[in-house]
Amino acid sequence: LFDRDPEPLICVRELSADLDVKPTGLPSWDAARQVIDTLAAMLGVGPVAIANSGHGLQPHWALERSDSTDWSDETDPRWSDAHALWRRWGRLVASVAERHGGRTDSIFDLSRVLRVPGTTNTKSDPHVPVTVEWPIAPPLSLDRLTETLDEYGVSELAGDREVLGETVAPPAEWTFG
């Protein structure tokens, strides 16, 4: 029963984007779909899920589990590698959104949580259900993601490994909301 290594404390299992349809975001639902299609073509694989938040689309690409996706804590260099990779991904998504006449919010960090399908988005009135489509697609490797970013000239910038902001309270001091 205990003959395998313990699970990592920190891991990354997906790549996502938040494509809001709004005056300061994407101009239409069609434009959001075009961004997803363009990103899928660039990566060579489509998303495994597309959540509809009622205000936009959130594609999710499954990541192939590897040595680069699991680590013990934030001091592991692989955490910094993943952090920088997500910042680069955010710039690629923003560039593709711009080509389709829109913009994206700056939410590309490893701690981001998107809308959960099956819940209700209460951000506006009336409230809207969060739904999901399940396209069939294989997982994406971090190597392929890196190749794609390199192919499209999305280089790592000096600040991509920096974690912005200070720790207000360590998790051990958090209280129930």
C-alpha positions as CSV (number, residue, x, y, z in Angstrom):
1,L,0.0,0.0,0.0
2,F,2.8,2.4,0.8
3,D,5.4,1.3,-1.8
4,R,5.2,4.5,-3.9
5,D,6.6,7.9,-3.3
6,P,4.3,10.4,-1.5
7,E,2.3,12.8,-3.6
8,P,4.0,16.2,-4.2
9,L,2.8,19.1,-2.1
10,I,2.6,21.4,-5.1
11,C,1.8,20.5,-8.6
12,V,0.2,21.9,-11.8
13,R,-2.3,19.9,-13.8
14,E,-3.7,22.4,-16.3
15,L,-3.3,25.5,-18.4
16,S,-6.2,27.9,-18.7
17,A,-7.3,31.3,-20.0
18,D,-10.0,33.7,-19.0
19,L,-11.7,35.2,-22.1
20,D,-14.3,37.7,-20.9
21,V,-16.8,39.1,-23.4
22,K,-17.1,42.7,-22.3
23,P,-16.2,46.2,-23.5
24,T,-12.7,45.9,-22.0
25,G,-12.3,42.3,-23.1
26,L,-13.2,40.4,-26.2
27,P,-15.8,42.0,-28.4
28,S,-18.0,38.9,-28.9
29,W,-18.5,35.2,-28.1
30,D,-17.3,34.4,-31.6
31,A,-14.1,36.3,-30.9
32,A,-13.6,34.2,-27.7
33,R,-14.1,31.0,-29.7
34,Q,-11.6,32.2,-32.3
35,V,-9.0,32.8,-29.6
36,I,-9.5,29.3,-28.3
37,D,-9.2,27.8,-31.8
38,T,-6.1,29.9,-32.5
39,L,-4.4,28.8,-29.3
40,A,-5.3,25.2,-29.9
41,A,-3.8,25.3,-33.4
42,M,-0.6,26.9,-32.0
43,L,-0.3,24.2,-29.2
44,G,-1.3,21.4,-31.5
45,V,-4.0,20.2,-29.1
46,G,-7.3,21.6,-28.1
47,P,-8.6,22.2,-24.6
48,V,-10.2,19.3,-22.6
49,A,-12.9,21.6,-21.1
50,I,-14.4,25.0,-22.0
51,A,-16.3,26.6,-19.1
52,N,-18.8,29.3,-19.9
53,S,-19.0,31.7,-16.9
54,G,-21.9,33.5,-18.3
55,H,-19.6,36.4,-19.0
56,G,-16.9,34.7,-21.1
57,L,-15.2,31.4,-21.9
58,Q,-12.5,29.7,-19.9
59,P,-10.6,27.0,-21.9
60,H,-8.6,24.4,-19.9
61,W,-5.8,22.3,-21.3
62,A,-4.8,19.2,-19.4
63,L,-1.1,18.9,-18.7
64,E,0.8,15.7,-19.0
65,R,2.2,14.8,-15.6
66,S,6.0,14.9,-15.6
67,D,9.0,15.7,-13.4
68,S,8.4,19.4,-14.3
69,T,4.8,19.5,-13.1
70,D,5.4,18.2,-9.5
71,W,7.5,19.7,-6.7
72,S,7.7,19.7,-3.0
73,D,7.6,23.5,-2.2
74,E,8.1,26.9,-3.7
75,T,11.9,26.7,-3.1
76,D,12.2,24.0,-5.8
77,P,13.5,25.5,-9.1
78,R,10.7,23.8,-11.0
79,W,8.2,26.1,-9.2
80,S,10.0,29.1,-10.5
81,D,10.2,27.5,-14.0
82,A,6.4,27.0,-14.0
83,H,5.8,30.5,-12.7
84,A,7.8,32.0,-15.6
85,L,6.1,29.7,-18.1
86,W,2.6,30.9,-17.0
87,R,3.6,34.5,-17.3
88,R,4.8,33.8,-20.9
89,W,1.5,31.9,-21.6
90,G,-0.4,34.9,-20.4
91,R,1.4,37.1,-22.9
92,L,0.7,34.7,-25.8
93,V,-3.0,34.6,-24.9
94,A,-3.1,38.4,-24.7
95,S,-1.4,38.6,-28.1
96,V,-3.9,36.2,-29.7
97,A,-6.8,38.1,-28.1
98,E,-5.5,41.3,-29.5
99,R,-5.4,39.8,-33.0
100,H,-9.1,39.0,-32.6
101,G,-10.0,42.6,-31.5
102,G,-9.9,42.2,-27.8
103,R,-8.0,42.1,-24.5
104,T,-7.6,39.7,-21.6
105,D,-7.4,40.3,-17.9
106,S,-3.9,39.8,-16.3
107,I,-4.7,36.6,-14.4
108,F,-1.9,34.3,-15.5
109,D,-0.3,33.0,-12.3
110,L,-0.3,29.6,-10.7
111,S,-2.6,30.5,-7.9
112,R,-5.6,31.6,-10.1
113,V,-8.9,29.8,-9.6
114,L,-11.5,30.1,-12.3
115,R,-15.3,29.6,-12.2
116,V,-16.4,26.1,-11.3
117,P,-18.9,24.5,-13.7
118,G,-22.1,23.6,-12.0
119,T,-22.0,26.6,-9.7
120,T,-23.7,30.0,-10.2
121,N,-21.8,33.2,-11.1
122,T,-23.3,35.9,-8.9
123,K,-21.1,38.6,-10.3
124,S,-24.0,40.3,-12.0
125,D,-27.8,40.4,-11.8
126,P,-29.3,38.1,-13.0
127,H,-27.1,35.4,-11.7
128,V,-26.0,32.9,-14.4
129,P,-25.1,29.2,-14.2
130,V,-21.5,28.2,-15.1
131,T,-21.6,25.5,-17.7
132,V,-19.0,23.4,-19.4
133,E,-18.3,21.6,-22.7
134,W,-16.0,18.6,-22.8
135,P,-14.1,18.4,-26.1
136,I,-12.0,15.3,-26.4
137,A,-8.3,16.2,-26.5
138,P,-5.0,14.6,-25.3
139,P,-2.9,16.3,-22.6
140,L,-0.3,18.9,-23.4
141,S,3.3,18.5,-22.3
142,L,5.2,21.4,-20.7
143,D,7.9,20.8,-23.4
144,R,5.3,21.5,-26.1
145,L,4.1,24.6,-24.3
146,T,7.7,25.9,-24.1
147,E,8.2,25.1,-27.8
148,T,5.1,27.0,-28.7
149,L,6.1,30.0,-26.7
150,D,9.5,30.0,-28.3
151,E,8.0,29.5,-31.8
152,Y,5.9,32.6,-31.4
153,G,8.6,34.7,-29.9
154,V,7.2,34.9,-26.3
155,S,10.5,35.0,-24.4
156,E,11.0,34.9,-20.7
157,L,11.3,38.4,-19.3
158,A,13.5,39.4,-16.3
159,G,10.5,39.7,-13.9
160,D,8.7,36.5,-14.9
161,R,10.1,34.6,-11.9
162,E,9.3,37.2,-9.4
163,V,6.3,36.7,-7.1
164,L,4.7,40.1,-6.7
165,G,3.3,41.3,-3.4
166,E,4.2,40.5,0.2
167,T,2.8,37.7,2.3
168,V,0.1,39.4,4.4
169,A,-0.5,36.3,6.5
170,P,1.1,32.8,6.2
171,P,-1.4,30.0,5.6
172,A,-1.0,28.8,9.2
173,E,-2.6,32.0,10.4
174,W,-5.6,32.0,8.1
175,T,-9.0,31.9,9.7
176,F,-12.3,30.7,8.2
177,G,-14.0,33.3,6.1
